[in-house]
Structures are given as C-alpha cells and as structure tokens.
Amino acid sequence: MKLWGGRFTKPTNELVDEYTASISFDQKLAQYDIQGSLAHVEMLAKCEIIPREDAETIKKGLKVVAEKIAAGEAELTEANEDIHMNVEKLLIDEVGAVGGKLHTGRSRNDQVALDMRLYLRDSIVTLVELLTKLQEALMEQANQNLDTILPGYTHLQRAQPVLFAHHMMAYVSMFERDTERLKDSFKRVNRSPLGAGALAGTTFPIDRHFVAEQLNFDGVVENSLDAVSDRDFVVEFLANASLTIMHMSRLSEELVQWSSAEFNFVELDDAFCTGSSMMPQKKNPDVAELVRGKSGRVYGHLIGMLTTLKGLPIAYNKDMQEDKEGMFDTVETLKGALALFAPMISTMEVKKDNMYAAVAEDFSNATDLADYLVNKDLPFREAHAVVGQVVLHCINKNKYLLDLTLEEFKNFSELIEDDIYHVLSPETVVNARDVAGGTAKNRVEEQIELASSRLDISKKWIKEFAEKVNVLTK
Ligand code: ARG
C-alpha cells in the first residue's frame, strides 16, 4: 500500500511506478532530506504540535535511517517513488506508527524545494573553493612568468606582444567573476521554503523561522505559492555554471593550440595527457578537450530547465521533478573539471624560448613604430600609413622590423633615429604599455597583488560559509 494509497482502489500500473519515480536519482538528496526532517520535527515538538517524546523517537529513527542509507544498507524502492517517501517509509519501519507524525504540516512540495536548496548551497561553497584553487594555480604561473613574452593575438593573428603572466591573469579575472556570481546567488538559494505546505501554508501553528534558523538559512521564502513553485535558483545556478564552463572551454582551446607542434608554447604534464591506441608517438590533451566538450551538456541543462519551467502555472507541477538530474550533472561536471584543471595548470611547462622566438618573428611591434612617429609629432593616421609601407617592404625582403638598417628606415621617414632598435625590442614594447590594466611588468605585478588580496577575502568567505552549510552532522 502506497503512503498516499487511501483514495485508490487498485495498485499503480508498474510502468507508471517506473516512469514517475525519481528515487533512482533523487537519492542523492537523502542526507539533506533527513537534515530538513530533523529540523522540522524539532519545530513540531517546540510548537507543541506533537509530543516531545515522539519527536525524540523520530529523531533517533531518522539518524538510524541516515546511517543505513549512507552505508548502502537501506532498501530504496521505486514503489515508494522518491527519496522523501522512501525515508518516511524507512522511518516507520524503524520506529513504528509514530514515524507517521513526521509529515505533519508538511508536503513533499515544500520538502523537495528545501532539499534542492540545501544541496545547492553546499555545492556552491565547494565550487567556489575549487574555483579559488584554479585561480591560485593560474596566479602561480603568472608569478613564474613575469618575464615571459609571447605574441598576443586578435583574430588569431599575431597582434602585440604581451607577458604570459598578463595572459594568465586574464583568466584569473574571468574566474573571479564566476566566484562573485556564485557567492551572490547564495543569498537567493539560502531561504527556507519549508512551511509552505503543498501550496497555501498549513493549519498547524508551525514556526517557519525556527526551522530556517536551525538550518542556517538567512530567512524564509515569503510567499507560500512562490516557495513551492520557484526554481529560479536552479536556473541561475545553471547559467552561472554555463559561464564557468565556457571560460574553462576557452582556456582548454588555448591549451590545445599551445601544446600543438605548430605553436609548441606549452607542454602539459604526462600525468594529465593520454595516448593513442594506434599511434605510438601521440600525446593528447584529452582533459582540455573533454572539458571543452562538456560545455555542451551544461548549456543543455540550462536550456532544458528554462524550457521545462516556461509554461508551468503556479505552484508545484510534476514537471518540476525534471529539475534534478541536470543540476546534479552540472555540479559533478564542474567539480570534475575544476579539480583537474588546477593541477594541470600548475604542472604545465611553459616554453619561454619558443614564445619569445614567435615574438621575434612577427610584426607585433609595428604599432610601436607608429607610436614612435606620433611622438615626433606625425599625425597617427599618417604614421599608420608609413609603417604599413615599412611592413610591406619587410615582407618583400623577407625581413622583420628589427632586421632593417637605419638607412632603410630613413627611406620611409627621416624622423626615425637609431634609438628605434631599443624602442622596437619586445621588452620595451611590453613595458611601454604602462597603463592601468596594461601588460607592462609593473602593471601585471600590480594586478597580481590586487587579485591575491581579493583571493584572501574569498578564502575567508569559503571558511565562513562552509561552516554555515555544514549542518548535516548536527
Ligand atoms: N519527487 C518529487 C520531485 O522531485 C517530489 C515532490 C512531489 N510532490 C508531489 N505532490 N507529487 O519533484
């Protein structure tokens, strides 16, 4: 007999059980579900809705159920549909009919919303921590490469030289925005929907705020209809996750390019690459490729969730059961990618000489020749045209700017003197970008300093919030 079987005259069709059950995936919520039930039953006793003695029996029983599930000793069944009813059934098996008092003043609709929020806030803290570790790995590479110059690209054409440290710090900025978004979303996740009941509230004199306090929520979701029908926090998380995996995918693409024979700018550590079953010489950047590939499923989950929600009337609809797998998969996908990226970045060998050679064999100092003429009062547009002519001459002669004699330079402009060789050297070119956020060494050092002090603040956030979400053991 089903927990809700009273008004039914025959058993559910087996295929219906199979099709509608969520236990195969929502068992991931088991410990959060029990955590929520412990807080709920404590409130029922405090508000004198059930006797204290019964509450204590239920709490003990819930803890046994939690241990059994964690140890894989509990039987979770499709007949009991989802994690909420499986736990309730296990509880009743454990403590007898009194276990049936647990669900007083509660519905699975507010219960599932609660579990989702408990799971997600925990995951957010873990993800911020993993993102911080990746930022640290990138900053470590930045610190070791404050003198490493490589061509900066636009349109994947060599544009102007930059420090490799500067390039690494661009990613640090991207991942910093990702942590900010996750941290900001936390306050919208961290509200308790419990007490909304099925949709309208409950007739029992419950204390929603007491439940929220026990679970370290920042407050309750104000409107009971909204509490059970809102999945904005899931969509928001999936959107934030999409940006993170997109950032990781762009970094992946660069790692794949850089480790090719054509670029030969970095060598990924053997421990983070794989081989080919046929070609003995191959060493493939599979991790980077797979992260790039997995961006697809994360975006898919975002679009899937938005589509599931778009036509739903207030409040709970069974469609919303579809909120779980995409969210779980996104959390796992990001955790896996971030955990691998941090050590892969810190063990990556940076081939400084190859990067420098690439800078020597390009025209990425052409802007500096134009700026040199501008400093001698030639209007920029005219300087641009002169340098265009110089570059064309070089291409015809198979030379680069620094290979030209002073006489050759003077054929194009009498303004050019022999200090031009110093002006066009890669080091001078890089350090000339001495503006806030520019690639000059002192500016990049400044960036690293600012970013690392913000990282320290982020680490304090992690510590504080890790404690906040850790109510499982209470
Ligand atoms: N398994 C359901 C879900 O994940 C729990 C809520 C079900 N509520 C209901 N009245 N059927 O969404």
Boltz pocket constraint, residues with backbone or C-beta under 6 A from the ligand:
constraints:
  - pocket:
      binder: B
      contacts: [[A, 20], [A, 22], [A, 26], [A, 81], [A, 82], [A, 83], [A, 108], [A, 109], [A, 112], [A, 317], [A, 318], [A, 320], [A, 321], [A, 322]]
      max_distance: 6.0
